[in-house]
Amino acid sequence: QRWFSPYLFILPFLVSYILFFLYPAFYSLYLSFFRYRGYGSATFIGFANYKNLFTYRTMWMCLGNTLWYFIGSFVPVMIISFVLALMVRSRSIARWQAVYKPLIFLPQVCAVVAASLCFKIIFGARVGVFSQLAGRAIPFLSEPSLMKWVVVVMLTWRGIGWYFIIFLSGLTTINDEILEAAKIDGAGSVATTWMIIVPMMKPTFMLAFITNAIGSLKIYTEPNLLLAQFYDPPMQVAPYINLIINSMGGGQFGMASAAGWILVLVILILTLFQLRLFQGDEL
């Protein structure tokens, strides 16, 4: 009984995890080797779904769009969040933390739908803020090359607050005595940040980089709400998840499952690359 009691307490989680995650995941992997319309019998076709996807130009286009959104927002989010965390950590502005901490985190709390509608108004061609300031209609939401940047701006705006909290938490683990010793030894702010804070923050950076990559590669809501024209956004700016949703809507459940596992493979490769990047550091 003493051995079994801990597992009894976590049994509800284990049951729900098996039913709602493990079983659907492995069933979708099984289904990716079949042609299945959601009803009737499934026909085994081997790797045909994967072969069709790898030769499908739209799949590469949607995957490229998703990588664009990830890379375009990753750099500014990480840099701005870390700089803001350093500034908040500074003693010179510590007295106003109760004011600007909630302000920085506020975009993360805003509903995605409401934020997307606001950005549609800001970047609209007819009555948009930037179009009004420029005195002419700017096709932010109709020109594919500009549409992608609108999504990047929104992802950056929403992501800064979340990673600001993560970096601020990581900074609290650095002993103030170490920073004081560096200051006494004559190290300036830049040298202290680059030679002491950044190396000691590597575990936090790894967490932030991996979670950002996983979340960005699964992006769906922001581009679909911002860039939708009538129903869906154009394929030139559509995220990868749209390919899965459209395949399911067309009754191609095997194709949708294969597309989902290709995305899992991309996320796994990117995660392993980031882990390799931090290999050799003490975590």
C-alpha positions as CSV (number, residue, x, y, z in Angstrom):
1,Q,0.0,0.0,0.0
2,R,2.8,2.4,0.8
3,W,4.4,1.8,-2.6
4,F,1.0,2.1,-4.5
5,S,-0.3,5.2,-2.8
6,P,1.7,7.8,-4.7
7,Y,0.6,6.3,-8.0
8,L,-3.0,6.3,-6.9
9,F,-2.8,10.1,-6.4
10,I,-1.4,10.6,-9.9
11,L,-3.7,8.0,-11.5
12,P,-6.3,10.6,-12.8
13,F,-3.5,12.4,-14.7
14,L,-2.0,9.2,-16.1
15,V,-5.4,8.1,-17.3
16,S,-6.2,11.4,-19.0
17,Y,-2.7,11.6,-20.4
18,I,-3.0,8.1,-22.0
19,L,-6.5,8.7,-23.3
20,F,-6.1,12.2,-24.6
21,F,-2.5,12.4,-25.7
22,L,-0.6,9.1,-26.1
23,Y,-3.5,7.1,-27.7
24,P,-4.4,9.9,-30.2
25,A,-0.7,10.5,-31.0
26,F,0.1,6.9,-31.8
27,Y,-3.2,6.4,-33.6
28,S,-2.5,9.4,-35.8
29,L,1.0,7.8,-36.6
30,Y,-0.8,4.6,-37.5
31,L,-3.3,6.5,-39.6
32,S,-0.6,8.3,-41.5
33,F,0.1,5.1,-43.4
34,F,-3.6,4.7,-44.6
35,R,-6.0,6.5,-46.9
36,Y,-9.0,7.2,-44.6
37,R,-11.9,9.6,-45.1
38,G,-13.2,9.5,-41.5
39,Y,-15.7,6.8,-42.1
40,G,-15.7,3.3,-43.6
41,S,-12.6,1.2,-43.9
42,A,-9.1,2.5,-44.1
43,T,-6.8,1.5,-47.0
44,F,-3.2,0.8,-46.3
45,I,-0.9,2.8,-48.7
46,G,2.4,2.7,-46.9
47,F,4.5,5.9,-47.2
48,A,2.4,7.3,-50.0
49,N,1.0,10.2,-47.8
50,Y,4.5,11.3,-46.9
51,K,5.7,11.0,-50.5
52,N,2.8,13.1,-51.7
53,L,3.4,15.7,-49.1
54,F,7.1,16.0,-49.8
55,T,6.3,16.6,-53.5
56,Y,3.5,19.0,-52.7
57,R,4.6,22.5,-53.3
58,T,2.0,24.0,-51.0
59,M,3.4,22.0,-48.1
60,W,6.8,23.5,-48.5
61,M,5.2,27.0,-48.9
62,C,3.3,26.7,-45.6
63,L,6.3,25.3,-43.8
64,G,8.4,28.2,-45.1
65,N,5.8,30.6,-43.9
66,T,5.8,29.1,-40.4
67,L,9.6,29.2,-40.3
68,W,9.5,32.8,-41.4
69,Y,7.1,33.7,-38.6
70,F,9.4,31.9,-36.1
71,I,12.7,33.4,-37.2
72,G,11.2,36.9,-37.8
73,S,9.8,37.1,-34.3
74,F,12.5,35.0,-32.4
75,V,15.3,37.5,-32.6
76,P,13.5,40.7,-31.5
77,V,11.5,38.9,-28.8
78,M,14.6,37.4,-27.2
79,I,16.7,40.6,-27.4
80,I,14.0,43.0,-26.3
81,S,12.8,40.7,-23.5
82,F,16.3,40.2,-22.1
83,V,17.2,43.9,-22.3
84,L,13.9,44.8,-20.5
85,A,14.7,42.2,-17.8
86,L,18.1,43.7,-17.3
87,M,16.7,47.2,-17.0
88,V,14.0,46.1,-14.5
89,R,16.7,44.2,-12.5
90,S,18.7,47.5,-12.3
91,R,18.5,49.2,-9.0
92,S,18.2,52.7,-10.6
93,I,14.6,52.1,-11.7
94,A,13.5,49.5,-9.1
95,R,11.1,51.8,-7.4
96,W,8.7,51.8,-10.4
97,Q,8.5,48.0,-10.8
98,A,4.9,47.8,-9.7
99,V,4.0,50.0,-12.7
100,Y,6.0,48.8,-15.7
101,K,6.1,45.1,-14.9
102,P,2.3,44.7,-15.5
103,L,2.5,47.0,-18.5
104,I,5.2,44.9,-20.1
105,F,3.2,41.7,-19.5
106,L,-0.1,43.1,-20.5
107,P,0.0,42.1,-24.2
108,Q,0.3,38.4,-23.1
109,V,-2.9,38.7,-21.1
110,C,-4.9,40.2,-24.0
111,A,-7.1,37.8,-25.9
112,V,-5.6,36.8,-29.2
113,V,-8.9,37.5,-31.0
114,A,-9.2,41.0,-29.6
115,A,-5.5,41.8,-30.3
116,S,-5.9,40.6,-33.9
117,L,-8.9,42.8,-34.5
118,C,-6.9,45.8,-33.1
119,F,-4.0,45.0,-35.4
120,K,-6.4,44.7,-38.3
121,I,-7.6,48.2,-37.6
122,I,-4.0,49.5,-37.2
123,F,-2.7,48.0,-40.4
124,G,-5.9,48.3,-42.5
125,A,-5.6,49.7,-46.0
126,R,-8.6,52.1,-45.9
127,V,-8.9,53.3,-42.3
128,G,-5.7,51.9,-40.9
129,V,-3.6,54.0,-38.6
130,F,-0.5,53.8,-40.8
131,S,-2.5,54.4,-44.0
132,Q,-4.0,57.5,-42.5
133,L,-0.7,58.8,-41.4
134,A,0.9,58.1,-44.8
135,G,-2.1,59.7,-46.6
136,R,-2.5,56.7,-48.9
137,A,-3.6,53.1,-48.7
138,I,-0.8,50.7,-47.7
139,P,-1.6,47.1,-48.5
140,F,-0.4,45.6,-45.2
141,L,-3.2,43.0,-45.3
142,S,-3.3,42.3,-49.0
143,E,0.3,42.2,-50.2
144,P,1.9,38.8,-49.2
145,S,5.4,40.3,-48.6
146,L,3.9,42.8,-46.1
147,M,1.3,40.5,-44.6
148,K,4.0,38.3,-43.1
149,W,5.6,41.3,-41.4
150,V,2.2,42.2,-39.8
151,V,2.1,38.7,-38.2
152,V,5.8,39.1,-37.0
153,V,5.0,42.4,-35.4
154,M,2.0,41.0,-33.5
155,L,4.0,37.9,-32.4
156,T,6.8,40.1,-31.2
157,W,4.3,42.4,-29.3
158,R,2.7,39.4,-27.6
159,G,5.8,37.4,-26.9
160,I,7.9,40.1,-25.2
161,G,6.0,40.0,-21.9
162,W,6.1,36.2,-21.5
163,Y,9.9,35.9,-22.1
164,F,10.5,39.0,-20.1
165,I,9.1,37.2,-17.1
166,I,11.2,34.1,-17.9
167,F,14.4,36.1,-18.2
168,L,13.6,38.1,-15.1
169,S,13.2,34.9,-13.1
170,G,16.5,33.7,-14.4
171,L,18.2,36.9,-13.4
172,T,17.0,36.4,-9.8
173,T,19.0,33.2,-9.6
174,I,22.3,35.2,-10.0
175,N,23.8,36.1,-6.7
176,D,24.2,39.9,-6.3
177,E,27.6,39.3,-4.6
178,I,29.0,38.0,-7.9
179,L,27.9,41.2,-9.7
180,E,29.3,43.4,-6.8
181,A,32.6,41.6,-7.0
182,A,32.8,42.2,-10.8
183,K,32.0,45.9,-10.2
184,I,34.7,46.2,-7.6
185,D,37.2,44.6,-10.0
186,G,36.4,47.3,-12.5
187,A,34.1,45.5,-14.9
188,G,31.6,47.8,-16.7
189,S,28.0,47.1,-17.4
190,V,28.6,45.6,-20.8
191,A,31.5,43.4,-19.6
192,T,29.4,42.2,-16.6
193,T,26.5,41.4,-18.8
194,W,28.5,39.6,-21.5
195,M,31.0,37.8,-19.3
196,I,29.0,36.9,-16.2
197,I,25.2,37.3,-16.7
198,V,24.9,35.7,-20.1
199,P,27.0,32.5,-19.3
200,M,25.0,32.1,-16.0
201,M,21.7,32.5,-17.9
202,K,22.3,29.8,-20.4
203,P,19.9,27.3,-18.8
204,T,17.2,30.0,-18.9
205,F,18.1,30.8,-22.5
206,M,17.8,27.2,-23.5
207,L,14.3,27.0,-21.9
208,A,13.2,30.2,-23.6
209,F,14.6,29.2,-27.1
210,I,13.0,25.7,-27.0
211,T,9.6,26.9,-25.8
212,N,9.6,29.7,-28.4
213,A,10.5,27.3,-31.2
214,I,7.8,24.8,-30.2
215,G,5.1,27.5,-29.8
216,S,6.1,29.4,-33.0
217,L,6.1,26.3,-35.2
218,K,2.6,25.4,-34.1
219,I,1.3,28.9,-34.8
220,Y,-2.3,29.0,-36.1
221,T,-4.5,31.6,-34.6
222,E,-2.6,34.9,-35.3
223,P,-2.1,34.6,-39.1
224,N,-5.6,33.2,-39.6
225,L,-7.3,36.0,-37.7
226,L,-5.1,38.8,-39.1
227,L,-4.7,37.7,-42.7
228,A,-8.0,35.9,-43.5
229,Q,-9.7,37.1,-46.7
230,F,-13.3,35.9,-46.7
231,Y,-12.5,32.6,-45.0
232,D,-8.8,31.6,-45.1
233,P,-5.6,33.5,-45.6
234,P,-3.9,33.1,-49.0
235,M,-1.5,30.1,-49.2
236,Q,1.4,32.5,-49.7
237,V,1.1,33.5,-46.0
238,A,-0.8,30.5,-44.5
239,P,0.8,28.7,-41.5
240,Y,1.6,25.0,-41.7
241,I,-1.3,24.0,-39.4
242,N,-3.7,25.2,-42.1
243,L,-2.5,22.3,-44.3
244,I,-3.5,19.8,-41.6
245,I,-6.9,21.5,-41.0
246,N,-7.7,21.6,-44.7
247,S,-6.7,18.0,-45.2
248,M,-9.1,17.0,-42.4
249,G,-11.8,19.2,-43.9
250,G,-11.3,17.5,-47.2
251,G,-11.7,14.0,-45.7
252,Q,-8.0,13.2,-46.0
253,F,-7.3,12.1,-42.4
254,G,-4.3,10.0,-43.4
255,M,-2.7,12.9,-45.2
256,A,-3.5,15.2,-42.2
257,S,-1.9,12.7,-39.8
258,A,1.2,12.5,-42.0
259,A,1.5,16.3,-42.1
260,G,1.2,16.5,-38.4
261,W,4.1,14.0,-37.9
262,I,6.2,15.9,-40.4
263,L,5.7,19.0,-38.1
264,V,6.7,16.9,-35.1
265,L,9.9,15.8,-36.9
266,V,10.7,19.5,-37.7
267,I,10.2,20.5,-34.1
268,L,12.3,17.5,-32.9
269,I,15.2,18.4,-35.2
270,L,15.1,22.1,-34.2
271,T,15.0,21.1,-30.5
272,L,17.9,18.7,-30.8
273,F,19.9,21.4,-32.6
274,Q,19.3,23.9,-29.8
275,L,20.2,21.2,-27.2
276,R,23.4,20.6,-29.2
277,L,24.1,24.3,-29.2
278,F,24.1,24.3,-25.4
279,Q,25.9,21.0,-25.0
280,G,28.9,21.1,-22.8
281,D,27.4,23.8,-20.5
282,E,26.4,23.0,-16.9
283,L,22.6,23.1,-16.7
